[in-house]
Amino acid sequence: MDAAGEAVHSYRVEDELDRRNFRRGLAALVRIHEAAGARQIHALSRTPMAWRRGEDLDAFIGDLQALPATPEAMPVFSAHQTGSCRMGTDPSTSVAGPWGELHDCRGVWIGDGSAFPNATGINPMVTIMALARRTAFAIRAAG
């Protein structure tokens, strides 16, 4: 809390268990990208680090995990991922219908930022809240 009693957000990774999990997560992300066919992987670190296909992946992961989990070495932040399961009327270009029900799996609904038709470029919190409410009413009406 700050002096006015407001929450202060911090992404510091100070607990040893959190550090271990953070490092495990970094390794998993690198392996996922490599398995998906990435030709290059760049670390989001203050010291430029990159891996290119054909280079030693385990060495890159080791170097990445050796960085201190501090903002001075590696910024940690949150991002709003949107549009990964977009809504729309055409099942060939969207995952869910306009009200959030999946095209291919009736009774399964999405009502978060993934349902956006594309990235908003701004903080989508209020829009996500409105979409979740709208989807909840659609689920209730379908029930």
N, C-alpha and C positions, 0 to 999 in steps of 0.2 A: 504494500500500500504506500502511496505517496503521502505528502503532508496534508493533502485535502481528503484523504481516505479513499482515493480512487485506486483501482487495480493497476499494477505496473507489470507489463508483460516482459518476460525474460525467456530467452531460449538458451540460457547457459546450461551446459551439460556437466553438472558438478558431482553427481552421485556416481560411484564406481560402477554400479550395475547399469545405470543409464549409459555410461561411457562404453561399456562392453557391448551393450545392445546397439548403440549408435554405430560402433565399428562393425558389428555383424551386419547391420543394415547396409552400410556402405559396400561391404563385400557382396551382399546379395544383389544390390542395385547394379554393380559392375557386371556381375555374372549374368543377370537378366538382360542387360543391354548387349553383352557379347553374344549370348544365345539368340537374341533377336536379330543378329546380323550387323551390329554396329561396326563400322570400319574404324571409328575413332571414339574414344571416351575421354572427356576432359573433366578434371576435378574442379569443383567449385572451391578452390583454395586460394589463399593469398599468394602462395608460391605456385606458379604455373606448373601443372602436371597433366600429362596426356598419355594415353595408351593408343597404339595403332595396331590393327589386326596383324598378326604375325609376331608381335612382341610378346614378352613373357607376362601373361595376365596375372599370375600369382605374385610376381614381383611388384607390379603396379598396385595390386590390392594391398600388399604389405607396406609399400611406401605411403599409400593413402591412409591406412590404418595407423601408421606411425605418427601422423600429424596430431598435434594436441587438439582435443575437442573444445577449442576456445574460439570466440569471435575473432581474435587476433590472427588465428591460423586458418580457420575455416568458418565462414559465415553460416549460421543456422537460422533459417527463417521459415515462414509458412507461406504457402501459395494456394490460391483458389483454383483447383483444376475444374474446368468446365467443358461441356460439350463432348465428353467421351462416350455418352450413351444418349445421343440427342433424340429429341422428340420430333415427330413430323408425320405426315400422312403417307409417305412412300416408304415401305419396308426396305427398299434397296438403298435408301440414303439415311434411314433413321432406325433406331432400336425400339422406340416406343411411339405410340400414338400421341396425338395432341394433348391428351389428358393424363399421360404417364403410364398407361398400361402397355406392357411389352407386346410387340407385334406377334412374336413367335411363342409366347408363353402366357396365355390368358390367366388372369388372377395375380400376376406379378407386376408390381408397380414401381416406378422410380419417381422421386419428387425432390431431388437435390440438384446441385449445380451441374451434375453430369448430364442432366436432361436438357440443358440449354442448347439451342441450335448452334451456337458458337461461343467463343470467348468474349466477354463483355469489355474487358480492358479497364474495368473499375472494380472496386470492392463490391461483390455481389450479395452481401449478407442479407439486406432487406428483400432483394429479389428472390433469393433462395427461401427465405421465410415465407414469402407470399406464394411461391410455387409449392412448397410443402403443404401449406394450408389448402391451396386449391386442389392438390392431389388427394389430400385426406378427404375432402368433401366429395371428390369423384369416386373414391373407393367406397365411401359410405353409401353414395347413391347407387353404385353398382351392386351393393351387397344384397 
